[in-house]
Amino acid sequence: MSGTAMNRFLWPPIVVLASIAAAVLMWLSKADPETREADALVPVVEVVSVVRRSLPLSVFTQGTVMPRTETTVIAEVAGKIESVAPVFEVGGVFQKGEVLVRIDRSDYETALSAARADVARARLRLAEEEALAEQAMRDWNKLGAGEASDLVLRQPQLAEVRAAAEAAKAALALARKNLERTEVRAPYDGIVKEKFVDVGQFVTGLSGNALAVIYAIDFAEIRLPINDHELAFLNVTGFNGEKPSEENRPAVVLKAEFGGKAQQWEGVVDRTEGLIDARSRLVYIVAQVEDPYRMKTPGVGSPLPMGLFVEAEIEGKVIHDIFLLPRSALIDGDRMLVVDPENRLYSRPVSVVKRDTRNVVVDDGLESGEQVCVSPVEFVVEGMAVEPVTARPENGEAERMKPIQAR
């Protein structure tokens, strides 16, 4: 075998062996990695510092605006409608005493004339019978002996004609009343809700069809449902049927989107309905708003239309020595996480007075100046170290709020 061929077979093993030797040498000469103890992780939590305070606890609810008085107008006499007022249409505003509908009065004018004639005849008959009764008494005093009977003295006849005269007078009064009833007048200031008749239509009186449905605009009412236990936080009567006095009627603020923007109206609590709804187990508070359509004060504020759905805030009693915190501070329904001066986290039971989706009111279980955790903690171990930071404005919002809603 020539030298050239031998070199071709020897070089590859030599290269491999050299590579292995270099790798072993590098592994033997590498330095041990530096080791150090891992830092312990301390969770950061947001906290608020609690302070005892006095706070009005408002009750938030909702309801629909309704008229205090609503009336179905029915004609008291029959006849054809001759005319209707320009305001006699849905949405028309009228004043008390205004004529809304006029019914044909010709038949009632005739009836009035006939009643007047009947009264005249009855008076004539009464005068004649009184004269006859006087004559009978004189004749008996001249010719008779003893005591005369009533029939001889014409007392029954006199009583009959007197009764007929009274009946004729009553019929005349009724005829006058029926003639007046041909003009259907508004019983109060109000608005037409529904209209059922128009010119030329025949109406049949009390036993027939309705003319319209109207409602008064002096007051609007809103039935506001609340839980029965919330009555304890309101200055309202319970179930004794009494209304609160004028100076003790809780204020009610109504809010709604109307006319393309947020609107607000002010009212008062008028009464508490004396029953609990059997289906919902709720109590109803009735709020009133005076002059909802701003008829007395045009241009001042926005009208409050009937049928509008509104959010309501009922002014509540002032509760003393309580803590107000964001709802996020509450865990397990009745516990809170408190950070002690050594930045250790502990859970503590608290007494909850009220709560809603944003806030919670506590009257026991905390002390003024303590720091309460308002951010979520994934794993809680009693006494664990934490790094407290002041809560962000959105998490500490309850600290800036005055009322708290109750639902």
Secondary structure, 3 states (H helix, E strand, C coil): CCHHHHHHHHHHHHHHHHHHHHHHHHHHHCCCCCCCCCCCCCCEEEEEECCCEEEECCEEEEEEEEECCEEEEECCCEEEEEEECCCCCCCCEECCCCEEEEECCHHHHHHHHHHHHHHHHHHHHHHHHHHHHHHHHHHHHHHCCCCCCCCCCCHHHHHHHHHHHHHHHHHHHHHHHHHHHCEEECCCCEEEEEECCCCCCEEEHHHCCEEEEEEECCEEEEEEEEEHHHHHHCCCCCCCCCCCCHHHCCEEEEEEEECCEEEEEEEEEEEEEEEECCCCCEEEEEEEEECCCCCCCCCCCCCCCCCCEEEEEECCCEEEEEEEEEHHHEECCCEEEEECCCCEEEEEECEEEEECCCEEEEEECCCCCCEEECCCCCCCCCCEECEEEECCCCCCHHHHCCCCCCC
